[in-house]
Amino acid sequence: MSDAITTRSEISIEPVTDKRGRAAFVDCGRAFSARLENFVPQIRSEQIELVDPNKNPFFGHGRAQLFIAHRGGRAVGRISAHIDELALTMPADQGFGPGTGFFGYFDAEDEGVAHALLATAEAWLAGEGMMRVLGPISLSIWEEPGLLVRGQDHPPMIMMGHHPAHYAGWIEAAGYARAKTLYTYDLDISREFPPLVQRIVQSGHKNARINVRRVDKSRWDSEVQIVLGILNDAWSDNWGFVPFTPEEVAYAGKKLRPIIKEELNMIAELDGRPVAFMLTFPDVNDALAKIGGKLFPFGWIHMLRWLRYPKGAGMRVPLMGVLKELHNSRIASQLAFMMIEAIRQEANGKFRSSRGELGWVLEDNQGMLAIADTIQSKINREYAIYEKKLG
C-alpha cells in the first residue's frame, strides 16, 4: 500500500494495492466484527478470496478500490469503492443504471473516520465518472447487500452481514438517504403451516401438471444451470438486479455444493418443464461459531462432521424464484407454498431443525411479503441500502 490520502489532520487513508494490503483490509474488518455482540467469525481465507481480483468472478465485470484508514499507525476503518459494469447497463428505474457506483465493506471507529472514508470512496467514484453512489453493498448485490439497522440482538445466518446500529447515523449524517430496505423473516418450522397453506399444498399435489422434486447432486452442473436460468429470468425486473455471468454460476456452484442437501433444495416443474426453485442452506454459522472461524488445527474435523449431518442447524432460504411468465398467477404462489412445505418437513424431520429464515426480501416485493405473512413468519432483521448524488 502507498500514496496515503490525508483527509483530516490525524487520519490517513491508504489505497490497497497488493496481496498484503488485501489481507490487512480483511483483518481490519475482522477486528471490527470481533467487537460486536452476536458476531460469528468467518473463515479468513474465504474473506480474502472475495476481494481478490484473481479469484472472485465479480471482477470479470467489476473493478474496485479498497481503502484502509489509519490513525497513529493503527487501522481505524476501511471501505471499498467499486463499479459493476453490468449494473451500469441496467435500467435506472430498477435501482442501478448509468453513472451508479457503490461503496461497501464499511467499518469505522468513530464518525470522523466514517465521514473521511465515505468522502474518499465518493472521490474515487467521481473520478471514474460516477454520478451517484449506493451502499453498503459488498461487493456484489448477490453477496452482502445493505447495512444491518435492526436485528443486532441475535447472530446472523449464513451470508448475512452484521453491523453496529450506530453506523446508520454516521452514514445518514454524511448526506445519504435510504434507497431501499431489505428484510429477513424468522420462521418456526417445528409447527405445521396454517390450514389455508395446507389446503393449497394438497391441491397442488393432486394436480398432474405439477411436480416438485429435489435437486439432484448427481447432475449438479445441469441443476445449477436450471436454477440460475430461472433466477436470472425471475428476478430480472427486480430492484437492484444484475444477472449472474457463466463464471459466477460456476463459482457459486463450486462454493455451495458442500452445504447443499438434496432434501432441502427444490425445483418445481410444470408440464415437465422447470419453472421454479427454492434453495435452502443449513446455517454454517452454527459450526463457525463453535470453531471460532478457524479450520486449523482441529476445526476442520468439527466442520466435516457438521457438513455430513447439520443436526439442529438453522435453515436459511436465500433464494427462490418463479419464471416471469407465471408471476402474479395462482400457480406461482402454489408452487412456492409446495416447495416451502416440502423443505419444512425435511428440515424438521431429518435434520431436527426448528428455525428457518427467509431473505433477504425487498420491501416492495408484494408477492414474497404475502407469502411470508401467510406462513406466519416475522421480520427479524432489517437492512438498509443508502444513496447519495455525487458532484
VOKOLGU-131647 format. One record per residue (C-alpha): residue number from 1; residue in three letters; x negated, y negated, z negated. Coordinates in steps of 0.1 Angstrom, whole numbers. Each point is the difference from the previous one (the first is absolute). Example, Ala and Ser with C-alpha at 12.3 -4.5 7.8 and 13.67 -1.06 7.14 Angstrom:
BEGIN
+-----+-----+-------+-------+-------+
|   n | res |     x |     y |     z |
+-----+-----+-------+-------+-------+
|   1 | ALA |  -123 |    45 |   -78 |
|   2 | SER |   -14 |   -34 |     7 |
+-----+-----+-------+-------+-------+
END
This chain:
BEGIN
+-----+-----+-------+-------+-------+
|   n | res |     x |     y |     z |
+-----+-----+-------+-------+-------+
|   1 | MET |     0 |     0 |     0 |
|   2 | SER |   -12 |   -35 |     8 |
|   3 | ASP |    11 |   -35 |     9 |
|   4 | ALA |    18 |    -8 |   -33 |
|   5 | ILE |    28 |   -25 |     3 |
|   6 | THR |     2 |   -24 |   -30 |
|   7 | THR |    36 |   -11 |    -4 |
|   8 | ARG |    -2 |   -13 |   -36 |
|   9 | SER |   -29 |   -10 |   -22 |
|  10 | GLU |    -3 |    33 |   -18 |
|  11 | ILE |    16 |    24 |    25 |
|  12 | SER |   -18 |    14 |    30 |
|  13 | ILE |    17 |    22 |    26 |
|  14 | GLU |   -20 |    24 |    21 |
|  15 | PRO |    11 |    17 |    31 |
|  16 | VAL |    -6 |    38 |     1 |
|  17 | THR |   -23 |    10 |    29 |
|  18 | ASP |   -12 |    35 |    -7 |
|  19 | LYS |     6 |    34 |   -16 |
|  20 | ARG |   -14 |   -11 |   -33 |
|  21 | GLY |    23 |   -30 |     0 |
|  22 | ARG |    31 |    22 |     8 |
|  23 | ALA |    -9 |    22 |   -30 |
|  24 | ALA |    -3 |   -31 |   -22 |
|  25 | PHE |    33 |   -12 |    13 |
|  26 | VAL |    17 |    32 |   -10 |
|  27 | ASP |   -17 |     1 |   -34 |
|  28 | CYS |    12 |   -35 |    -7 |
|  29 | GLY |    36 |    11 |     6 |
|  30 | ARG |    -5 |    31 |   -21 |
|  31 | ALA |   -12 |   -22 |   -29 |
|  32 | PHE |    31 |   -21 |     2 |
|  33 | SER |    23 |    30 |     2 |
|  34 | ALA |   -17 |    15 |   -31 |
|  35 | ARG |    12 |   -29 |   -21 |
|  36 | LEU |    37 |     6 |     9 |
|  37 | GLU |    24 |    19 |   -22 |
|  38 | ASN |    14 |    31 |    18 |
|  39 | PHE |   -27 |    -2 |    28 |
|  40 | VAL |   -10 |    33 |    17 |
|  41 | PRO |   -37 |     3 |    11 |
|  42 | GLN |    -3 |    10 |    36 |
|  43 | ILE |   -28 |    19 |    17 |
|  44 | ARG |   -28 |   -25 |     8 |
|  45 | SER |   -11 |    16 |    32 |
|  46 | GLU |    35 |    -1 |    14 |
|  47 | GLN |     3 |   -37 |    -8 |
|  48 | ILE |   -33 |    -8 |    16 |
|  49 | GLU |    11 |    19 |    31 |
|  50 | LEU |    30 |   -23 |     4 |
|  51 | VAL |   -22 |   -31 |     4 |
|  52 | ASP |   -26 |    17 |    23 |
|  53 | PRO |     4 |   -10 |    36 |
|  54 | ASN |   -15 |    32 |    11 |
|  55 | LYS |    25 |    22 |   -19 |
|  56 | ASN |    34 |   -17 |    -3 |
|  57 | PRO |    18 |     0 |    34 |
|  58 | PHE |    16 |   -33 |    -9 |
|  59 | PHE |   -32 |   -16 |    13 |
|  60 | GLY |     8 |    14 |    34 |
|  61 | HIS |    25 |   -28 |     4 |
|  62 | GLY |    -9 |   -23 |   -29 |
|  63 | ARG |   -29 |   -19 |   -14 |
|  64 | ALA |    -7 |   -12 |   -35 |
|  65 | GLN |   -23 |   -21 |   -22 |
|  66 | LEU |    -4 |    10 |   -36 |
|  67 | PHE |   -10 |   -26 |   -26 |
|  68 | ILE |   -12 |     3 |   -36 |
|  69 | ALA |     0 |   -29 |   -25 |
|  70 | HIS |   -28 |    -4 |   -25 |
|  71 | ARG |    -4 |   -22 |   -31 |
|  72 | GLY |   -33 |     1 |   -19 |
|  73 | GLY |   -12 |    30 |    19 |
|  74 | ARG |    32 |    20 |    -8 |
|  75 | ALA |    27 |    12 |    24 |
|  76 | VAL |    32 |   -18 |   -10 |
|  77 | GLY |    23 |     7 |    30 |
|  78 | ARG |     4 |    13 |    35 |
|  79 | ILE |    22 |    -4 |    31 |
|  80 | SER |     2 |    12 |    36 |
|  81 | ALA |    10 |   -22 |    29 |
|  82 | HIS |    10 |    21 |    30 |
|  83 | ILE |    17 |     0 |    34 |
|  84 | ASP |    20 |    28 |    16 |
|  85 | GLU |     0 |    -3 |    37 |
|  86 | LEU |    31 |    22 |     2 |
|  87 | ALA |    18 |   -22 |   -25 |
|  88 | LEU |    -7 |   -30 |    23 |
|  89 | THR |    20 |    16 |    28 |
|  90 | MET |    31 |     6 |   -21 |
|  91 | PRO |    31 |   -23 |     3 |
|  92 | ALA |    -3 |   -29 |   -24 |
|  93 | ASP |    36 |     6 |   -13 |
|  94 | GLN |   -13 |    34 |   -14 |
|  95 | GLY |   -23 |   -16 |   -24 |
|  96 | PHE |   -34 |     0 |    17 |
|  97 | GLY |    -7 |   -12 |    36 |
|  98 | PRO |   -24 |   -24 |    16 |
|  99 | GLY |   -22 |   -20 |   -23 |
| 100 | THR |     6 |    21 |   -31 |
| 101 | GLY |   -29 |    11 |   -21 |
| 102 | PHE |    -2 |    17 |   -34 |
| 103 | PHE |   -17 |     0 |   -34 |
| 104 | GLY |    -2 |    30 |   -22 |
| 105 | TYR |   -20 |    18 |   -27 |
| 106 | PHE |     6 |   -30 |   -22 |
| 107 | ASP |   -15 |    -1 |   -35 |
| 108 | ALA |   -10 |   -30 |   -21 |
| 109 | GLU |   -12 |    -7 |   -35 |
| 110 | ASP |    19 |   -33 |    -3 |
| 111 | GLU |    20 |   -25 |    20 |
| 112 | GLY |   -30 |   -20 |    12 |
| 113 | VAL |   -16 |    32 |    14 |
| 114 | ALA |    33 |    10 |    16 |
| 115 | HIS |     4 |   -33 |    18 |
| 116 | ALA |   -36 |    -1 |    11 |
| 117 | LEU |     4 |    35 |    15 |
| 118 | LEU |    33 |    -8 |    17 |
| 119 | ALA |   -15 |   -32 |    15 |
| 120 | THR |   -30 |    20 |    13 |
| 121 | ALA |    22 |    26 |    16 |
| 122 | GLU |    22 |   -27 |    16 |
| 123 | ALA |   -30 |   -18 |    14 |
| 124 | TRP |   -13 |    32 |    16 |
| 125 | LEU |    34 |     8 |    15 |
| 126 | ALA |     4 |   -36 |    13 |
| 127 | GLY |   -35 |     3 |    16 |
| 128 | GLU |    13 |    30 |    18 |
| 129 | GLY |    29 |   -19 |    14 |
| 130 | MET |    27 |    11 |   -24 |
| 131 | MET |    28 |   -24 |    -9 |
| 132 | ARG |    17 |    20 |   -28 |
| 133 | VAL |   -11 |    24 |   -27 |
| 134 | LEU |    19 |    28 |   -17 |
| 135 | GLY |   -10 |    20 |   -30 |
| 136 | PRO |   -11 |    19 |   -19 |
| 137 | ILE |    -1 |    28 |    25 |
| 138 | SER |   -29 |    24 |    -4 |
| 139 | LEU |   -10 |     5 |    29 |
| 140 | SER |    29 |    14 |    20 |
| 141 | ILE |    37 |    -3 |    -7 |
| 142 | TRP |    -1 |    38 |    -2 |
| 143 | GLU |   -25 |     0 |   -28 |
| 144 | GLU |     7 |   -22 |   -31 |
| 145 | PRO |    23 |   -29 |     9 |
| 146 | GLY |    11 |   -26 |   -25 |
| 147 | LEU |    -8 |   -13 |   -35 |
| 148 | LEU |    16 |    18 |   -30 |
| 149 | VAL |    22 |   -26 |   -17 |
| 150 | ARG |    22 |    24 |   -20 |
| 151 | GLY |    -7 |    35 |   -14 |
| 152 | GLN |   -33 |    -4 |   -17 |
| 153 | ASP |    14 |    20 |   -30 |
| 154 | HIS |    -6 |    34 |    17 |
| 155 | PRO |   -28 |    15 |    22 |
| 156 | PRO |     3 |    -3 |    37 |
| 157 | MET |     5 |    31 |    22 |
| 158 | ILE |   -22 |    11 |    29 |
| 159 | MET |    -9 |   -27 |    24 |
| 160 | MET |    16 |   -29 |   -19 |
| 161 | GLY |   -18 |   -31 |   -13 |
| 162 | HIS |    -1 |   -10 |   -36 |
| 163 | HIS |    -6 |   -37 |    -9 |
| 164 | PRO |     3 |   -23 |   -30 |
| 165 | ALA |    31 |   -22 |    -1 |
| 166 | HIS |   -19 |   -33 |    -2 |
| 167 | TYR |   -14 |     4 |    36 |
| 168 | ALA |    34 |   -11 |    14 |
| 169 | GLY |    -2 |   -34 |   -17 |
| 170 | TRP |   -35 |    -6 |    12 |
| 171 | ILE |     9 |     9 |    36 |
| 172 | GLU |    31 |   -22 |    -1 |
| 173 | ALA |   -19 |   -29 |   -15 |
| 174 | ALA |   -23 |     2 |    30 |
| 175 | GLY |    29 |    -9 |    23 |
| 176 | TYR |    14 |    34 |     8 |
| 177 | ALA |    36 |     9 |     2 |
| 178 | ARG |    16 |    35 |     0 |
| 179 | ALA |     5 |    14 |    35 |
| 180 | LYS |    14 |    34 |    -9 |
| 181 | THR |     8 |    22 |   -30 |
| 182 | LEU |    -6 |    37 |    -1 |
| 183 | TYR |    16 |    24 |   -25 |
| 184 | THR |    -7 |    35 |   -14 |
| 185 | TYR |    28 |    20 |   -15 |
| 186 | ASP |    -2 |    24 |   -29 |
| 187 | LEU |    21 |    31 |     2 |
| 188 | ASP |     8 |    28 |   -25 |
| 189 | ILE |    -3 |    31 |    22 |
| 190 | SER |     8 |    25 |   -28 |
| 191 | ARG |    37 |    -8 |     4 |
| 192 | GLU |    23 |     6 |    29 |
| 193 | PHE |    11 |   -29 |    22 |
| 194 | PRO |    35 |   -14 |    -3 |
| 195 | PRO |    29 |    20 |    15 |
| 196 | LEU |     2 |   -23 |    31 |
| 197 | VAL |   -35 |     9 |    10 |
| 198 | GLN |     5 |    37 |    -6 |
| 199 | ARG |    31 |    -1 |    23 |
| 200 | ILE |   -20 |   -18 |    27 |
| 201 | VAL |   -28 |    25 |    -3 |
| 202 | GLN |    23 |    30 |     1 |
| 203 | SER |    18 |   -14 |    31 |
| 204 | GLY |   -34 |    -3 |    17 |
| 205 | HIS |    -9 |    36 |    -7 |
| 206 | LYS |    33 |    10 |    18 |
| 207 | ASN |    -9 |   -20 |    31 |
| 208 | ALA |   -16 |    24 |    25 |
| 209 | ARG |   -17 |   -30 |    17 |
| 210 | ILE |   -21 |    -8 |   -30 |
| 211 | ASN |   -31 |    19 |   -13 |
| 212 | VAL |   -21 |   -13 |   -28 |
| 213 | ARG |   -33 |    19 |    -3 |
| 214 | ARG |   -32 |    -2 |   -18 |
| 215 | VAL |   -32 |   -13 |    16 |
| 216 | ASP |   -20 |    29 |    13 |
| 217 | LYS |   -37 |    -4 |    -9 |
| 218 | SER |   -10 |    28 |    23 |
| 219 | ARG |     9 |   -24 |    28 |
| 220 | TRP |   -14 |   -30 |   -18 |
| 221 | ASP |   -12 |   -21 |    29 |
| 222 | SER |    33 |     2 |    19 |
| 223 | GLU |    20 |    -6 |   -31 |
| 224 | VAL |   -20 |   -32 |    -7 |
| 225 | GLN |     7 |   -11 |    35 |
| 226 | ILE |    37 |     6 |    -5 |
| 227 | VAL |     1 |   -20 |   -33 |
| 228 | LEU |   -20 |   -29 |    13 |
| 229 | GLY |    19 |    -1 |    32 |
| 230 | ILE |    33 |    -4 |   -19 |
| 231 | LEU |   -16 |   -25 |   -24 |
| 232 | ASN |   -12 |   -23 |    28 |
| 233 | ASP |    34 |     0 |    15 |
| 234 | ALA |    21 |    -2 |   -32 |
| 235 | TRP |   -20 |   -28 |   -15 |
| 236 | SER |    -6 |   -20 |    32 |
| 237 | ASP |    25 |   -27 |    -8 |
| 238 | ASN |    -9 |    -3 |   -37 |
| 239 | TRP |   -17 |   -31 |   -15 |
| 240 | GLY |   -38 |     5 |     0 |
| 241 | PHE |     0 |    29 |    24 |
| 242 | VAL |   -33 |     9 |    16 |
| 243 | PRO |    -2 |    33 |    20 |
| 244 | PHE |   -23 |    28 |   -10 |
| 245 | THR |   -28 |     6 |    25 |
| 246 | PRO |   -10 |    35 |    10 |
| 247 | GLU |   -32 |    -4 |   -20 |
| 248 | GLU |    20 |   -10 |   -31 |
| 249 | VAL |    23 |    29 |     6 |
| 250 | ALA |   -29 |    24 |     0 |
| 251 | TYR |   -16 |   -17 |   -31 |
| 252 | ALA |    32 |     1 |   -20 |
| 253 | GLY |     7 |    36 |     9 |
| 254 | LYS |   -35 |    11 |   -12 |
| 255 | LYS |     3 |   -20 |   -32 |
| 256 | LEU |    35 |    10 |    -9 |
| 257 | ARG |    -2 |    37 |     8 |
| 258 | PRO |   -14 |    11 |   -34 |
| 259 | ILE |    29 |   -15 |   -19 |
| 260 | ILE |    28 |    11 |    24 |
| 261 | LYS |    22 |    27 |   -13 |
| 262 | GLU |    23 |    14 |    27 |
| 263 | GLU |    29 |     3 |   -24 |
| 264 | LEU |    -1 |   -38 |    -7 |
| 265 | ASN |    -1 |   -13 |    35 |
| 266 | MET |    29 |     3 |    24 |
| 267 | ILE |     8 |    -5 |    37 |
| 268 | ALA |    36 |    -3 |    11 |
| 269 | GLU |    10 |    13 |    34 |
| 270 | LEU |    32 |    -9 |    19 |
| 271 | ASP |     9 |    23 |    29 |
| 272 | GLY |   -35 |    15 |    -4 |
| 273 | ARG |   -18 |   -34 |     3 |
| 274 | PRO |   -20 |   -15 |   -29 |
| 275 | VAL |    18 |   -33 |    -9 |
| 276 | ALA |   -10 |    -7 |   -36 |
| 277 | PHE |   -25 |     8 |   -26 |
| 278 | MET |    -8 |    -5 |   -37 |
| 279 | LEU |   -34 |     3 |   -16 |
| 280 | THR |    -6 |     6 |   -37 |
| 281 | PHE |   -34 |    -1 |   -17 |
| 282 | PRO |    -6 |    15 |   -34 |
| 283 | ASP |   -14 |   -28 |   -21 |
| 284 | VAL |   -38 |     6 |     1 |
| 285 | ASN |    -3 |   -29 |   -25 |
| 286 | ASP |    11 |    25 |   -27 |
| 287 | ALA |   -32 |    20 |     7 |
| 288 | LEU |   -23 |   -30 |     5 |
| 289 | ALA |    10 |   -14 |   -34 |
| 290 | LYS |   -11 |    32 |   -17 |
| 291 | ILE |   -34 |     0 |    17 |
| 292 | GLY |    -6 |   -37 |    -1 |
| 293 | GLY |    -2 |    -2 |    38 |
| 294 | LYS |   -32 |    20 |    -1 |
| 295 | LEU |    -4 |    32 |    19 |
| 296 | PHE |   -34 |     8 |   -15 |
| 297 | PRO |   -13 |    18 |   -19 |
| 298 | PHE |    32 |    19 |    -8 |
| 299 | GLY |    29 |   -21 |    12 |
| 300 | TRP |     2 |    19 |    33 |
| 301 | ILE |     9 |    32 |   -18 |
| 302 | HIS |    31 |   -17 |   -15 |
| 303 | MET |     8 |   -16 |    33 |
| 304 | LEU |    -1 |    33 |    19 |
| 305 | ARG |    23 |    16 |   -25 |
| 306 | TRP |    24 |   -29 |     2 |
| 307 | LEU |     0 |     1 |    38 |
| 308 | ARG |    10 |    36 |     0 |
| 309 | TYR |    29 |    -5 |   -24 |
| 310 | PRO |     8 |   -35 |   -11 |
| 311 | LYS |    23 |    12 |   -28 |
| 312 | GLY |    21 |   -28 |   -15 |
| 313 | ALA |   -14 |   -27 |    22 |
| 314 | GLY |    20 |   -31 |     9 |
| 315 | MET |    11 |     0 |    36 |
| 316 | ARG |    -2 |   -30 |    23 |
| 317 | VAL |    19 |    -4 |    33 |
| 318 | PRO |   -22 |   -26 |    18 |
| 319 | LEU |    15 |     4 |    35 |
| 320 | MET |    32 |    11 |    17 |
| 321 | GLY |    15 |    -9 |    33 |
| 322 | VAL |    28 |     8 |    24 |
| 323 | LEU |    -2 |    -7 |    37 |
| 324 | LYS |    13 |   -35 |     9 |
| 325 | GLU |    27 |    14 |    23 |
| 326 | LEU |    17 |    14 |   -32 |
| 327 | HIS |    -4 |   -31 |   -21 |
| 328 | ASN |    33 |   -12 |   -17 |
| 329 | SER |    16 |    34 |     7 |
| 330 | ARG |    16 |    23 |   -25 |
| 331 | ILE |   -22 |    28 |    11 |
| 332 | ALA |   -31 |   -20 |    -8 |
| 333 | SER |     9 |    -3 |   -37 |
| 334 | GLN |    12 |    36 |    -1 |
| 335 | LEU |   -34 |    12 |    12 |
| 336 | ALA |   -17 |   -22 |   -26 |
| 337 | PHE |    21 |    14 |   -28 |
| 338 | MET |    -6 |    36 |    12 |
| 339 | MET |   -38 |    -5 |     0 |
| 340 | ILE |     0 |   -17 |   -34 |
| 341 | GLU |    21 |    27 |   -15 |
| 342 | ALA |   -21 |    28 |    15 |
| 343 | ILE |   -32 |   -17 |   -14 |
| 344 | ARG |    16 |    -6 |   -34 |
| 345 | GLN |     9 |    36 |    -4 |
| 346 | GLU |   -35 |    12 |    10 |
| 347 | ALA |   -18 |   -26 |   -22 |
| 348 | ASN |    21 |     7 |   -30 |
| 349 | GLY |     2 |    38 |     5 |
| 350 | LYS |   -34 |    11 |    12 |
| 351 | PHE |   -22 |   -28 |   -13 |
| 352 | ARG |    19 |    -8 |   -33 |
| 353 | SER |     0 |   -37 |     9 |
| 354 | SER |    25 |   -23 |   -17 |
| 355 | ARG |    -9 |   -34 |    15 |
| 356 | GLY |     1 |   -13 |    35 |
| 357 | GLU |    -8 |   -34 |    16 |
| 358 | LEU |    12 |   -14 |    33 |
| 359 | GLY |   -18 |   -28 |    16 |
| 360 | TRP |   -10 |   -24 |     9 |
| 361 | VAL |    33 |   -13 |    13 |
| 362 | LEU |     4 |   -34 |    17 |
| 363 | GLU |    24 |   -23 |   -19 |
| 364 | ASP |    23 |    -3 |    31 |
| 365 | ASN |    -1 |    36 |    11 |
| 366 | GLN |    37 |     5 |    -6 |
| 367 | GLY |     1 |    36 |    10 |
| 368 | MET |   -27 |    11 |   -24 |
| 369 | LEU |    14 |   -23 |   -28 |
| 370 | ALA |    34 |    17 |     4 |
| 371 | ILE |   -16 |    35 |    -1 |
| 372 | ALA |   -20 |    -9 |   -31 |
| 373 | ASP |    31 |   -13 |   -17 |
| 374 | THR |    21 |    30 |    10 |
| 375 | ILE |   -24 |    25 |   -16 |
| 376 | GLN |    -1 |   -22 |   -31 |
| 377 | SER |   -36 |   -10 |     1 |
| 378 | LYS |   -12 |   -32 |   -17 |
| 379 | ILE |   -26 |   -26 |    10 |
| 380 | ASN |   -31 |     6 |   -21 |
| 381 | ARG |   -27 |   -21 |    19 |
| 382 | GLU |     2 |   -32 |    20 |
| 383 | TYR |   -27 |   -12 |    24 |
| 384 | ALA |    -3 |   -34 |    16 |
| 385 | ILE |   -17 |   -10 |    33 |
| 386 | TYR |    -8 |   -37 |     2 |
| 387 | GLU |    -5 |   -23 |    29 |
| 388 | LYS |   -16 |   -34 |     7 |
| 389 | LYS |    -5 |   -22 |    31 |
| 390 | LEU |   -36 |    -8 |     8 |
| 391 | GLY |   -12 |   -34 |    11 |
+-----+-----+-------+-------+-------+
END
